Amino acid sequence: MRVGHTYTRSFELETKQHELLGIDLGEGAPRRALVLGLVLYGVWTGALLLLFGFPTKITFTAYFLPPLIIAIYGTQKSRTVERRWNITRWSIGIRYLVLGHRPVICGGRRAATRSEWIGRRARWAGKVELLAESPLGPLVERWLGEEESVPAGAGGPVRLAARPRLYGPDAVAKAYGRKAIQHHQEDK
């Protein structure tokens, strides 16, 4: 069996911005992180300006710090999935918790019915126990849905351990049988 290797991680080149508005940035800041930070600052500060107006000396930290922290930690490589940034993993996780995902049934041959989707209570299991014990408990329980709302036939994901195999022409001919070979020779 042949084994392939991926070497693209070794060839990853990161563009850097060495100067910004006439200010020397030294070794340079990664451009993608810089752009993400600027977008986060624009959205965050714009929303806060519309809601609360201009910052005071005390509230300036709330205007400045959250986008900075998200830009710094979000643009670092994820430890679990090397090819993704942390912010990508965070956004995928939040999307899963809020919206869920459509399960793949029979390799995508048929669409999943709504009863086959993973319920909100199962997706949020272990993450809202503190809220469930607080005074907001009844609201959280109502939002999560009933305990018995999981359909009887639905279960956890099925883990597959597929192994690819390479078959030569002799194995394919053997799989089709002698009749298929005879029909093929007659067609010629």
C-alpha positions in Angstrom: 0.0 0.0 0.0 1.3 3.5 -0.9 1.6 6.2 1.7 1.4 9.9 0.9 2.7 12.9 2.9 1.6 16.5 2.9 4.4 19.0 2.9 2.4 22.2 2.5 2.8 23.1 6.2 6.5 23.6 5.5 5.9 26.0 2.7 3.5 28.4 4.5 4.6 31.9 4.0 3.1 34.7 6.0 3.0 38.2 4.7 3.9 41.0 7.1 3.3 44.7 7.2 6.6 46.5 8.1 5.3 50.1 7.9 1.9 51.6 8.7 1.1 55.2 8.0 4.8 56.1 8.2 5.3 54.3 11.5 8.0 51.6 11.5 6.6 48.3 12.8 10.0 46.6 13.2 9.9 43.0 12.1 6.3 43.5 11.0 2.9 42.4 12.0 1.1 39.6 10.1 -1.2 41.3 7.6 -4.1 38.9 8.1 -4.1 39.5 11.8 -3.8 43.3 11.2 -6.8 43.3 8.9 -8.8 41.1 11.3 -7.9 43.5 14.2 -8.9 46.6 12.1 -12.3 45.0 11.2 -13.0 44.0 14.8 -12.1 47.5 16.0 -14.4 49.0 13.4 -17.4 46.8 14.2 -16.9 46.8 18.0 -16.2 50.5 18.3 -18.9 51.5 15.9 -21.5 49.5 17.8 -20.5 50.9 21.1 -20.5 54.4 19.7 -24.0 54.0 18.4 -25.2 52.5 21.7 -23.4 54.5 24.4 -21.7 57.4 22.6 -18.1 58.5 23.1 -16.0 56.7 25.7 -15.0 58.3 29.0 -11.7 57.7 30.8 -13.3 54.7 32.6 -15.1 53.1 29.7 -12.2 53.5 27.2 -11.0 50.0 28.3 -14.3 48.4 27.2 -14.0 50.1 23.8 -10.3 49.2 23.3 -9.5 45.9 25.1 -12.0 43.2 23.8 -11.1 43.6 20.1 -7.4 43.6 21.0 -7.7 40.3 23.0 -9.7 38.6 20.3 -7.3 39.7 17.6 -4.2 38.5 19.5 -5.6 35.2 20.7 -7.9 34.6 17.7 -5.1 34.8 15.1 -2.9 32.3 16.8 -2.8 28.7 15.3 -5.1 26.3 17.0 -3.5 23.5 19.0 -6.2 21.0 18.0 -6.5 21.8 14.3 -3.1 23.1 13.0 -4.5 24.7 9.8 -7.1 26.9 11.6 -6.9 30.0 13.6 -8.5 30.0 17.1 -11.1 32.5 16.0 -12.3 30.0 13.3 -12.7 27.2 15.9 -14.5 29.6 18.2 -17.0 30.7 15.5 -17.6 27.1 14.3 -18.3 26.1 18.0 -20.6 29.0 18.6 -22.5 28.3 15.3 -22.9 24.6 16.3 -24.2 25.5 19.8 -26.7 28.1 18.4 -27.8 26.6 15.1 -26.7 22.9 15.2 -25.8 21.2 11.9 -27.6 19.1 9.4 -26.6 15.5 9.8 -25.4 13.5 6.8 -27.6 10.4 6.2 -26.7 7.6 3.9 -23.7 9.6 2.5 -26.0 12.5 1.6 -28.5 10.4 -0.4 -31.4 11.7 1.6 -31.9 14.9 3.6 -32.2 14.5 7.4 -35.6 15.2 8.9 -35.8 17.8 11.7 -36.3 15.0 14.2 -32.9 13.5 13.3 -31.0 16.7 14.1 -29.2 16.8 17.5 -31.4 18.7 19.9 -30.5 22.0 21.6 -30.3 20.2 25.1 -27.8 17.6 23.8 -25.6 20.3 22.1 -25.5 22.5 25.3 -25.1 19.5 27.7 -22.5 20.4 30.3 -22.3 24.1 29.4 -25.4 25.6 31.0 -25.5 23.8 34.4 -24.5 27.0 36.2 -27.3 28.9 34.5 -29.8 26.2 35.2 -29.2 26.4 38.9 -29.4 30.3 38.9 -32.6 32.3 39.2 -32.7 32.2 35.4 -33.1 28.4 35.6 -36.8 28.2 34.4 -36.0 30.3 31.4 -32.9 28.3 30.5 -34.9 25.0 30.9 -37.7 26.4 28.6 -35.1 27.5 26.0 -33.3 24.1 26.0 -36.5 22.1 25.6 -37.8 19.0 27.3 -35.5 16.2 28.4 -37.5 13.6 26.5 -37.5 15.6 23.2 -34.7 13.5 21.8 -36.2 10.9 19.3 -35.8 7.3 20.2 -34.0 6.4 16.9 -31.5 9.2 17.0 -28.2 8.6 18.7 -24.6 9.8 18.6 -22.4 9.9 15.6 -21.2 6.7 14.1 -17.4 6.6 13.8 -16.1 5.0 10.7 -12.6 3.6 10.2 -12.4 3.6 6.4 -9.2 2.3 4.7 -8.6 3.0 1.0 -7.4 0.2 -1.2 -5.9 0.2 -4.6 -7.2 -2.6 -6.9 -5.5 -3.5 -10.2 -7.2 -4.5 -13.4 -7.0 -8.2 -12.5 -9.0 -7.7 -9.3 -11.6 -5.6 -11.1 -12.0 -8.3 -13.8 -12.4 -10.9 -11.1 -15.0 -8.8 -9.3 -17.1 -8.5 -12.5 -16.8 -12.2 -13.3 -16.1 -14.0 -16.5 -19.4 -13.1 -18.2 -18.5 -9.4 -18.0 -15.1 -10.1 -19.6 -16.8 -12.1 -22.4 -19.3 -9.4 -23.1 -16.5 -6.8 -23.2 -14.5 -8.9 -25.7 -17.6 -9.5 -27.9 -18.3 -5.8 -28.0 -14.8 -5.2 -29.5 
